């Protein structure tokens, strides 16, 4: 393992410039770095503090084993790109063009989470008053099954 004192955002940016990619799958952005050296990806993951390292299935027997470090949570993608974008050379434009869209997505997700939390509190309050899930669903304006799932969270 590499000592973490040697690991820097500048190093990760250089590594990402050469081996990484930013993709948009329609639901959001994803960061991937492919590599045949699992240790370096694990070191990057430990330094960054989030993401996953997974083994890639060989498509041909004679190929080396390879791994992918990936980040899919939009808040984490935003954090990663914010940290490395000042040091990027090749992918700087791509990274910086993603940041405003990621920020909008994160803000929208935060609003949805607040709305969901309020809805769950309202459902629990109504259930504690003795209302059925059907009555709660009607009152809150959602399906009774969804009301039940939210209550059981």
Secondary structure, 3 states (H helix, E strand, C coil): CCCCCCCCHHHHHHHHHHHEEEEECCCCEEEEEEECCHHHHHHHHHHHCCCEEEEECCCCCCCCCEEEEEECCHHHHHHHHHHHHHHCCCCHHHHHHHHHHHHHHHHHHHHHHHHHHHHHHHHHHHHHCCCCHHHHHHHHCCCHHHHHHHHCC
